[in-house]
């Protein structure tokens, strides 16, 4: 084993070559250099050591390094010019990222929009499903940043994952796969992204919205403020569409978008405070995430607004805290853990070569508690979101 850590010559490079491995030295070196580019250890424009310098540092023949640099140039990862040396171009496609040799490791990559209370059961389900088929799960979190999501997708591919599960960032992954064609194909299961793709699992967001809207209408509310960071996210747009359908059905008169900055408790508090101190404060708020609702409850208490007497509040997602906040939160419970488990099983089947199964819609159910009104039946009543009229 040859270890080369950071040095004045190699800068941040840390390369390990195993002479006893069946993987050729050239392949080992090429894939490790690709990983250093994928992780931005070497950024576009950085200059790599010369062929002879790197060969001497690693104790290998300079023809091996020349071969590696040539292969990387053919993949458009680097460019070599006489007198200027070899310069990093960067990693911009799945084809560039895919390793030549992934070894015996079976791994699935998971790319989610952000770490939230809502997605934790999804990750648990994915890990459980992967364990059933002895597949290692590698997580990457985009933090709702498209640039970071693309970078992490390339890193997962460079790490040799056999397939991807993507949650709420499906459009980015789909666009890249379609742009690069069949040669870039890798099994992907899309979660929480409403699109007609070959393998996807989504929640019945319109049904959930209909259940929430009709329940608010039963408490006399005809206008709903819909708190969301953006309608550009397809899953949030589907939830909003359900409320608009409730308007068309005559259950409520109007739904007004109440913008917030993100899905956090703090964002919910800021948005609710602004709305409740406006000249026309809402009487009913529906949030797209329970964390936002928790923030709205905190803001209402600070302002002396009583829930549910002065403000009805409903939400979507049913995180663990929803039942324990004061007042307990009316929300739609979703089978998030089941989504993760099903996604991992689907991806394992795709890795085995089985065909995609198309879209699957998972219904939620409305959990009625005290935040939307007083109920003679008790504080915790359930009804299906796919059948909004049933109680």
C-alpha positions in Angstrom: 0.0 0.0 0.0 1.4 3.4 -1.0 0.0 6.3 1.0 0.5 9.9 -0.1 -0.9 12.6 2.1 -0.9 16.3 1.7 2.5 17.8 0.9 4.0 20.9 -0.6 4.1 19.1 -3.9 0.7 17.5 -3.9 -1.2 20.1 -1.9 -4.5 18.7 -0.5 -4.1 15.4 -2.3 -4.4 12.2 -0.2 -3.9 9.1 -2.4 -3.7 5.5 -1.4 -2.6 2.9 -4.0 -2.9 -0.8 -3.1 -0.4 -2.8 -5.1 -2.0 -6.1 -4.0 -5.4 -5.1 -5.3 -6.8 -6.8 -8.5 -7.8 -3.3 -9.6 -5.0 -1.8 -11.8 -3.0 1.0 -10.3 -4.0 3.3 -13.1 -7.7 2.7 -12.4 -7.1 3.3 -8.6 -5.3 6.6 -9.3 -7.9 7.8 -11.9 -10.8 7.1 -9.6 -9.2 8.8 -6.6 -8.3 11.8 -8.6 -11.9 11.9 -9.8 -13.1 11.8 -6.2 -10.8 14.7 -5.3 -12.4 16.7 -8.1 -16.0 15.6 -7.1 -15.4 16.8 -3.6 -13.9 20.1 -4.8 -10.6 19.2 -3.1 -9.4 20.2 -6.6 -11.6 23.0 -8.0 -11.9 24.0 -11.7 -8.7 25.9 -12.7 -6.4 24.1 -10.2 -3.2 22.7 -11.6 -2.3 19.1 -11.0 1.3 18.0 -10.4 3.2 17.2 -13.5 3.3 13.6 -14.8 6.9 13.1 -13.5 6.3 14.8 -10.2 3.2 12.7 -9.4 4.9 9.5 -10.6 7.9 10.1 -8.4 5.7 11.0 -5.4 3.7 7.8 -5.8 6.6 5.6 -6.7 5.0 4.5 -10.0 6.0 4.6 -13.6 5.4 8.0 -15.3 3.7 6.2 -18.2 1.0 5.1 -15.7 0.3 8.8 -14.7 0.4 9.8 -18.4 -2.2 7.2 -19.1 -4.4 8.4 -16.2 -4.1 12.1 -17.2 -5.0 11.1 -20.8 -8.1 9.1 -19.7 -9.2 12.0 -17.5 -8.8 14.4 -20.4 -10.8 12.2 -22.6 -13.6 12.4 -20.0 -13.2 16.2 -20.0 -12.2 16.2 -16.3 -8.9 17.9 -17.0 -7.1 19.7 -19.9 -3.4 19.5 -20.7 -1.5 22.2 -22.6 2.1 22.2 -23.4 3.8 24.7 -21.1 0.7 25.0 -18.9 0.5 21.5 -17.5 -2.7 19.7 -16.5 -5.5 21.8 -15.2 -8.8 20.7 -13.6 -11.9 21.4 -15.7 -14.4 20.1 -13.1 -17.2 17.6 -12.9 -20.4 18.4 -14.6 -22.1 15.2 -15.6 -22.9 11.7 -14.4 -20.9 10.2 -17.2 -17.8 11.9 -15.9 -18.5 10.8 -12.3 -19.2 7.2 -12.9 -16.3 5.0 -11.6 -14.8 2.3 -13.8 -14.7 -0.2 -10.9 -17.2 -0.1 -8.0 -15.9 -3.4 -6.4 -18.2 -5.7 -4.5 -19.8 -3.0 -2.4 -23.6 -2.7 -3.0 -24.6 0.8 -2.0 -27.6 3.1 -2.6 -27.4 6.8 -2.6 -30.0 9.0 -1.0 -30.3 12.6 -1.9 -32.9 14.6 0.1 -33.8 18.3 -0.1 -33.0 18.9 3.6 -32.8 17.4 7.1 -36.2 18.0 8.7 -38.3 16.3 11.3 -40.6 15.3 8.4 -37.9 13.4 6.5 -36.3 11.5 9.4 -38.8 8.6 9.2 -38.2 8.4 5.4 -34.4 7.9 6.1 -35.2 5.2 8.7 -37.4 3.4 6.2 -34.8 3.6 3.5 -32.1 2.2 5.7 -34.3 -0.6 6.9 -35.2 -1.5 3.3 -31.6 -1.4 2.3 -30.6 -3.7 5.2 -33.1 -6.3 4.0 -31.1 -6.7 0.8 -27.7 -6.0 2.3 -27.3 -2.6 0.6 -25.4 0.1 2.3 -27.2 3.5 2.4 -25.2 6.7 1.8 -27.0 10.0 2.6 -26.5 13.4 1.0 -28.5 16.5 2.0 -28.9 19.4 -0.4 -30.1 22.0 2.1 -32.6 23.2 -0.5 -29.6 24.3 -2.6 -29.6 23.3 -6.3 -25.9 23.8 -6.7 -25.1 21.6 -3.7 -27.7 19.0 -4.8 -25.9 18.6 -8.2 -22.5 18.4 -6.5 -23.7 15.7 -4.1 -25.4 13.8 -6.8 -22.0 13.6 -8.7 -20.3 12.6 -5.5 -22.7 9.8 -4.9 -22.1 8.5 -8.4 -18.4 8.9 -8.0 -18.6 6.8 -4.8 -20.0 4.0 -6.8 -23.6 3.8 -5.7 -25.7 1.3 -7.7 -28.8 3.5 -7.7 -30.4 6.7 -6.2 -33.4 7.5 -4.1 -34.2 11.2 -4.4 -36.7 13.1 -2.2 -38.1 16.4 -3.3 -35.2 17.1 -5.6 -36.4 14.9 -8.4 -36.5 17.6 -11.1 -32.8 18.3 -10.9 -31.9 14.6 -11.2 -34.4 13.9 -13.9 -33.2 16.9 -16.0 -29.6 15.7 -15.8 -30.4 12.1 -16.7 -32.6 13.2 -19.7 -29.9 15.7 -20.9 -27.3 13.0 -21.0 -29.3 10.2 -22.5 -29.3 6.5 -22.1 -25.5 6.2 -21.5 -26.0 8.0 -18.2 -28.8 5.7 -17.0 -28.8 4.7 -13.4 -31.8 3.3 -11.5 -33.6 6.1 -9.7 -36.7 6.0 -7.4 -38.3 9.4 -6.9 -40.0 10.3 -3.6 -42.3 13.2 -2.8 -42.0 14.6 -6.3 -45.3 14.6 -8.2 -44.3 13.7 -11.7 -45.2 10.9 -14.1 -41.8 9.1 -14.1 -40.9 5.5 -14.4 -40.6 4.8 -10.7 -42.0 7.3 -8.1 -43.8 7.3 -4.8 -45.8 10.4 -3.8 -48.3 11.4 -1.2 -51.9 12.3 -2.0 -51.3 16.0 -1.4 -54.5 17.2 -3.2 -56.6 14.7 -1.1 -54.9 15.9 2.1 -55.6 19.6 1.2 -59.3 18.7 0.4 -59.6 17.1 3.8 -58.1 20.1 5.6 -60.2 22.6 3.6 -63.4 20.8 4.2 -62.7 20.4 7.9 -62.0 24.2 8.2 -65.2 24.9 6.4 -67.1 22.7 8.9 -65.8 25.1 11.5 -67.2 28.1 9.6 -63.9 29.3 7.9 -64.4 30.3 4.3 -60.9 31.9 3.7 -57.6 30.1 4.3 -54.1 31.5 4.4 -51.7 28.9 2.8 -48.2 29.2 4.4 -45.5 27.9 2.1 -41.9 28.9 1.2 -42.7 28.6 -2.5 -45.0 27.1 -5.0 -42.1 26.3 -7.3 -41.6 23.0 -5.4 -43.9 20.5 -7.1 -45.1 18.8 -3.9 -46.1 22.2 -2.4 -47.8 23.1 -5.7 -49.9 19.9 -5.5 -51.0 20.7 -1.9 -52.0 24.2 -3.0 -53.8 22.7 -6.0 -55.9 20.7 -3.5 -57.0 23.9 -1.7 -57.8 25.5 -5.1 -60.0 22.5 -5.9 -61.8 23.1 -2.6 -62.5 26.6 -3.7 -63.9 25.3 -7.0 -66.0 22.8 -5.1 -67.5 25.6 -3.0 -66.2 24.3 0.4 -64.2 27.6 0.9 -64.3 30.9 -0.8 -60.5 31.7 -1.2 -57.0 30.5 -0.5 -54.3 33.2 -0.1 -50.6 32.3 -0.3 -48.8 33.3 2.9 -45.1 33.2 2.0 -42.3 32.2 4.4 -38.6 31.8 3.9 -38.1 28.1 4.5 -39.7 25.1 6.3 -38.3 25.9 9.8 -40.1 26.8 13.1 -38.5 30.3 13.0 -39.7 30.9 9.5 -43.3 29.9 10.5 -43.1 32.3 13.5 -41.9 35.2 11.3 -44.5 34.7 8.6 -47.4 34.2 11.1 -46.4 37.3 13.1 -46.4 39.4 9.9 -49.8 38.0 8.9 -51.4 38.4 12.3 -50.3 42.0 12.8 -51.4 43.0 9.3 -54.5 45.1 8.6 -56.5 42.0 7.6 -55.2 39.1 9.8 -56.2 35.6 8.7 -58.7 33.6 10.8 -57.4 30.3 9.4 -53.9 29.3 8.4 -52.9 26.0 6.8 -49.1 25.3 6.8 -47.3 23.0 4.4 -45.1 21.6 7.2 -45.7 21.0 10.9 -42.6 22.9 11.9 -44.1 26.0 10.3 -47.2 25.4 12.4 -45.2 25.2 15.6 -43.7 28.6 14.8 -47.1 30.0 14.1 -48.4 28.8 17.5 -45.4 30.5 19.2 -46.1 33.8 17.3 -49.8 33.7 18.1 -49.0 33.2 21.8 -46.6 36.1 21.8 -49.3 38.3 20.2 -52.1 37.1 22.5 -53.9 35.5 19.6 -55.9 32.5 21.0 -55.9 29.2 19.1 -58.5 28.1 18.0 -60.8 30.9 19.3 -59.1 33.7 17.3 -57.2 31.6 14.8 -57.7 28.1 13.4 -54.5 26.3 12.5 -54.0 23.1 10.5 -51.0 21.5 8.9 -49.5 18.7 6.8 -47.0 16.0 7.8 -47.7 14.8 11.4 -44.3 15.0 13.1 -44.0 13.7 16.6 -44.2 17.1 18.2 -47.6 17.8 16.7 -49.5 15.9 19.3 -47.7 17.5 22.3 -47.7 21.2 21.4 -50.3 23.5 23.1 -52.8 23.3 21.6 -52.3 20.0 19.9 -52.1 20.4 16.1 -54.6 19.2 13.6 -52.6 17.8 10.7 -52.5 15.2 8.0 -50.5 12.1 8.9 -48.5 10.7 6.0 -46.9 7.2 5.7 -43.3 8.7 5.4 -41.6 5.6 6.9 -43.5 3.4 4.6 -42.5 5.6 1.6 -38.8 5.1 2.5 -39.2 1.3 3.0 -41.0 0.9 -0.3 -38.4 3.1 -2.1 -35.5 1.0 -0.9 -37.3 -2.2 -1.9 -38.1 -0.8 -5.3 -34.5 0.4 -5.9 -33.1 -3.0 -4.8 -35.4 -4.6 -7.5 -34.2 -2.1 -10.1 -30.6 -2.9 -9.2 -31.3 -6.6 -9.8 -32.5 -5.7 -13.2 -36.3 -5.8 -12.6 -38.5 -3.2 -14.5 -39.7 0.0 -13.0 -43.2 0.0 -11.4 -44.4 3.4 -12.4 -46.0 6.0 -10.0 -47.5 5.0 -6.6 -49.7 7.4 -4.6 -49.8 6.9 -0.8 -52.9 8.4 1.0 -52.6 10.2 4.3 -55.2 10.6 7.0 -56.5 13.7 8.8 -55.8 13.8 12.5 -58.1 16.2 14.1 -57.0 18.0 17.3 -57.7 21.2 19.2 -55.8 23.7 17.0 -58.7 24.1 14.5 -61.7 24.2 16.8 -63.5 22.5 19.6 -64.7 18.9 19.1 -67.2 17.0 21.1 -65.7 13.7 19.9 -62.4 14.3 21.7 -59.0 15.7 20.8 -57.7 13.1 18.4 -60.0 12.0 15.6 -58.8 10.4 12.4 -60.2 10.5 8.9 -58.8 9.6 5.5 -57.4 12.4 3.4 -58.4 10.5 0.2 -62.0 10.7 1.3 -62.4 14.2 2.7 -66.1 13.9 3.6 -65.8 10.9 5.9 -65.5 11.2 9.7 
